[in-house]
Amino acid sequence: MIPIPSKIEGLENELYQFELQLKELNYVIGGNWDYDHGYFDYKIDDEIGYQFLRVPFQAVDGQLDSHGTKVKLGRPFLLSHKYQIGVDDDHDSNIGNFSASFNQFQEPQDPDAQFPQKYVDLGKALVQELEAVLIPS
């Protein structure tokens, strides 16, 4: 993980408004959100896993699944997930079909893998783009 200090840290707005602005820049809300926090993800590449620019956000008024929830942005960071290739050997042979339908993905081989240096400058440029879009001039 490589943190990138930014002027967007601490910005507050309705989650919906941030989502509208960032969707136009190809960000999505990552699937690992909870009721009080989540992440906007920009997929940089999928070289030997996935490389993302991730922008964390925290609910400051309401829960993320509620209309009008206000959130505060955190420090963006670059993140690389390296996934296992092949069959997951660390499985429970007693798992049922119902549970398997929710737990069908393997654990990352290295959830905090080394981030490719060649994308660090791109990540910094993406953060500058976020500042230009999110911070009123």
Secondary structure, DSSP 4 states (H G I P E B T S, - for coil): -EE---TTTT-EEEHHHHHHHHHTTT-EE-TT--SSEEEEEEEEE-TTSEEEEEEEEEEEES-TTSTT-EEEE---EEEEEEEPPS--SS--TT--HHHHHHS-SPPEEETTPPPPGGGHHHHHHHHHHHHHHHS--
